[in-house]
């Protein structure tokens, strides 16, 4: 009986060592990790000089932009472009602040740039890119410091241009924005024109001014002499000859709903993706 009692501590120690070996080593949360570990969130990759890479494409948008990205499967289109051209473009996008930034895999990162007032209409974009206020400066720095190609657009709400004075104000906003771009000659800026509105949500005069603004953004008057600024004319892609959202692109013909339908997203989204890639590939600062 005494000998048995003496051996009990030895047995207990032996069992403890076995348990430690099984459960304390090689677990998914220690050592080198395992296949069950979460995939790290990608980060923008700077050039050897520390500047943002033209391989990192960024798009600031709201709901219409999200439709183009998801409904138009833009990330798959960019991946196909990379495969066929030997490029390595990485597409990032930022929607409403509540959604924030998505990475090249299409995953939400949990980060948002706190776009001031969540405003991407012309006056909001002007504030974002030109204001010295702390909120604008912070958001702007996070964009300019990370991406070599920066695309942005207003929502269709801005396409209801009520008068010529407002149209001129929009142009002045973008001229001031362009002045900022001139200070970043090694980065490419993609101005995306405002999408059109449903025919039941605007009128002919407003829509005609929206067309005029889109034409001006892609004209030599705005782009000439500024090699790091290009325009993707989303308005023209989505609007008919009457300057309203194309009938076949309406979600509902009887309801004033200006968000384009699936057909529009599937048609225009891939075209926009190609435009971003080719513009980035051809950019020569």
C-alpha positions in Angstrom: 0.0 0.0 0.0 2.9 2.4 0.8 4.6 1.7 -2.5 1.3 2.5 -4.3 1.0 5.8 -2.5 4.6 6.7 -3.5 3.9 6.1 -7.2 0.7 8.2 -7.3 2.6 11.6 -7.6 4.8 10.2 -10.4 1.7 9.0 -12.3 0.0 12.4 -11.8 3.0 14.3 -13.1 3.2 12.0 -16.1 -0.4 12.6 -17.0 0.0 16.3 -16.6 2.9 16.3 -19.1 0.8 14.4 -21.6 -2.1 16.9 -21.3 0.2 19.8 -21.7 1.7 18.3 -24.8 -1.6 17.6 -26.4 -3.5 20.8 -25.6 -0.7 23.3 -25.0 1.3 22.9 -28.3 0.4 23.2 -31.9 -3.0 24.9 -31.3 -4.4 27.3 -33.9 -3.8 30.3 -31.7 -0.1 29.8 -31.0 3.0 29.1 -33.0 2.9 29.6 -36.8 -0.9 29.5 -37.1 -3.1 27.0 -39.0 -5.4 26.9 -41.9 -8.2 28.0 -39.6 -6.6 31.3 -38.9 -8.4 34.3 -40.4 -6.9 35.8 -43.6 -5.1 39.0 -42.9 -6.7 42.2 -44.3 -4.6 43.4 -47.2 -3.1 46.9 -47.0 -2.2 49.3 -49.8 1.3 48.6 -51.1 3.5 51.7 -51.5 6.2 52.0 -54.1 9.9 51.7 -53.2 10.0 55.5 -52.8 7.1 55.3 -50.3 4.6 56.9 -52.6 1.1 55.4 -53.2 1.2 52.7 -55.9 -0.7 53.1 -59.2 -1.6 49.4 -58.7 -3.9 50.4 -55.8 -7.2 51.7 -57.3 -9.6 53.5 -55.0 -13.3 54.4 -55.6 -15.3 56.8 -53.4 -19.0 56.3 -54.0 -22.5 55.8 -52.5 -25.3 53.4 -53.6 -25.1 53.7 -57.3 -21.4 53.0 -57.1 -22.1 49.9 -54.9 -24.5 48.7 -57.6 -21.8 49.0 -60.2 -19.2 47.2 -58.0 -21.4 44.3 -56.8 -24.0 44.0 -59.6 -21.3 44.6 -62.2 -18.8 42.2 -60.6 -16.1 44.8 -61.0 -13.5 42.9 -58.8 -13.8 39.8 -61.1 -13.4 42.1 -64.1 -10.2 43.6 -62.7 -8.9 40.1 -61.8 -9.5 39.0 -65.4 -7.7 42.1 -66.6 -4.8 41.3 -64.3 -4.7 37.8 -65.6 -4.7 38.7 -69.3 -2.3 41.7 -69.0 0.2 40.6 -66.4 -0.8 43.5 -64.1 -1.5 43.5 -60.4 -4.2 46.1 -59.8 -5.9 46.0 -56.4 -9.4 47.6 -56.2 -10.5 49.3 -53.0 -13.8 51.1 -52.5 -15.4 53.2 -49.8 -19.2 53.7 -49.7 -21.2 55.4 -47.0 -19.3 55.9 -43.7 -21.5 53.3 -42.1 -20.1 50.8 -44.6 -16.6 52.1 -44.9 -13.7 50.6 -46.7 -13.7 47.3 -48.6 -10.4 45.6 -49.5 -9.4 44.0 -52.8 -11.1 40.8 -51.8 -14.4 42.6 -51.3 -14.4 42.3 -47.5 -15.4 45.2 -45.3 -12.3 46.2 -43.3 -14.0 47.8 -40.4 -12.3 51.1 -41.3 -14.0 54.2 -42.6 -12.4 57.5 -43.6 -15.1 59.6 -42.0 -16.0 61.5 -45.2 -17.3 64.8 -43.8 -21.0 64.7 -43.4 -21.0 61.6 -45.7 -21.4 64.2 -48.5 -20.2 63.2 -52.0 -22.2 65.8 -53.9 -20.1 68.5 -55.6 -20.0 70.8 -52.6 -19.1 67.9 -50.3 -16.3 66.7 -52.6 -15.0 70.2 -52.8 -14.9 70.4 -49.0 -13.2 67.0 -48.8 -10.4 67.8 -51.3 -9.9 71.6 -50.6 -10.8 72.4 -47.0 -8.2 73.0 -44.3 -10.7 71.9 -41.6 -9.5 69.0 -39.5 -12.2 66.6 -40.6 -11.6 67.1 -44.3 -7.8 67.1 -43.9 -7.9 63.8 -42.1 -10.2 62.0 -44.6 -8.2 63.5 -47.6 -4.9 62.4 -46.1 -6.1 58.8 -45.7 -7.1 58.7 -49.4 -4.1 60.6 -50.9 -1.5 58.8 -48.8 -2.7 55.3 -49.7 -3.8 55.1 -53.3 -2.2 55.9 -56.6 -5.4 56.0 -58.6 -8.4 57.8 -57.0 -11.9 57.7 -58.5 -14.9 59.5 -57.1 -18.5 60.4 -58.0 -21.5 62.2 -56.7 -24.9 60.6 -56.3 -27.8 61.1 -58.7 -29.3 63.6 -56.3 -26.8 66.1 -57.6 -28.1 65.7 -61.2 -31.2 67.8 -60.4 -29.4 71.1 -61.3 -32.0 73.7 -60.9 -30.5 76.7 -62.8 -27.4 77.9 -64.7 -26.0 79.5 -61.6 -25.8 76.1 -59.8 -24.2 74.6 -62.9 -21.5 77.2 -62.8 -21.0 76.6 -59.1 -20.5 72.9 -59.8 -17.9 73.8 -62.4 -16.1 76.1 -60.0 -16.1 73.4 -57.3 -14.4 71.0 -59.7 -11.8 73.6 -60.9 -10.8 74.1 -57.2 -10.6 70.3 -56.8 -8.4 70.0 -59.9 -6.0 72.6 -58.4 -5.4 70.1 -55.6 -4.8 67.3 -58.1 -2.2 69.5 -59.8 -0.1 69.2 -56.6 -0.1 65.4 -56.9 1.2 64.8 -60.4 2.3 61.2 -59.6 -1.3 60.2 -58.8 -4.1 59.6 -61.3 -7.6 61.1 -60.5 -10.7 59.7 -62.1 -13.6 62.1 -62.2 -16.8 60.2 -62.6 -19.7 62.2 -63.9 -23.0 62.3 -62.0 -25.5 59.5 -62.9 -28.8 60.6 -64.4 -32.1 60.6 -62.7 -35.3 58.7 -63.4 -37.6 60.7 -65.8 -40.2 60.9 -63.0 -37.7 62.3 -60.5 -36.5 65.3 -62.6 -37.4 67.5 -65.5 -36.0 68.2 -69.0 -34.2 71.4 -68.0 -32.5 69.9 -65.0 -31.5 66.8 -67.0 -30.1 69.0 -69.8 -27.9 70.8 -67.3 -26.7 67.5 -65.9 -25.7 66.5 -69.4 -23.9 69.8 -69.9 -22.0 69.3 -66.7 -20.9 65.8 -67.8 -19.8 67.0 -71.2 -17.8 69.8 -69.5 -16.0 67.3 -67.2 -14.8 65.2 -70.2 -13.9 68.2 -72.3 -10.5 69.7 -73.1 -11.6 72.8 -71.2 -11.5 70.8 -67.9 -9.0 68.0 -68.7 -6.6 69.8 -71.1 -3.1 70.2 -69.7 -3.8 68.0 -66.7 -2.4 64.6 -67.5 -3.2 63.1 -64.2 -6.9 63.8 -64.5 -9.3 61.7 -66.6 -13.1 61.4 -66.8 -15.4 58.4 -66.9 -18.7 59.7 -68.2 -21.1 57.6 -66.2 -23.9 60.0 -67.1 -23.6 59.2 -70.8 -23.3 55.5 -70.1 -26.6 55.5 -68.1 -28.6 58.3 -69.8 -30.7 58.1 -73.0 -30.9 60.8 -75.6 -33.5 62.6 -73.4 -30.9 62.9 -70.6 -33.0 60.8 -68.3 -32.0 57.3 -67.0 -32.4 55.0 -69.9 -35.9 53.3 -69.9 -34.3 49.9 -70.0 -32.2 50.7 -67.0 -35.1 51.8 -64.8 -36.0 49.6 -61.9 -39.7 50.6 -62.2 -41.3 52.5 -65.1 -44.0 53.9 -62.8 -42.0 54.8 -59.7 -39.5 57.7 -59.4 -36.6 55.5 -58.5 -33.2 56.6 -59.9 -31.0 53.7 -58.8 -30.2 51.8 -62.0 -31.3 48.2 -62.4 -29.4 45.0 -62.6 -29.0 45.3 -66.4 -27.4 48.7 -66.0 -25.0 47.5 -63.4 -24.1 44.4 -65.4 -23.5 46.5 -68.5 -21.7 49.5 -67.1 -19.8 48.0 -64.1 -17.4 45.9 -66.3 -16.9 48.9 -68.6 -15.9 51.1 -65.7 -13.6 48.4 -64.3 -11.9 48.2 -67.7 -11.6 52.0 -67.8 -9.9 52.1 -64.4 -7.4 49.5 -65.4 -6.5 50.9 -68.8 -6.3 54.4 -67.4 -3.9 53.2 -64.7 -1.9 51.1 -67.1 -1.5 54.1 -69.5 -0.7 56.6 -66.8 2.8 58.0 -67.2 3.5 60.7 -64.7 
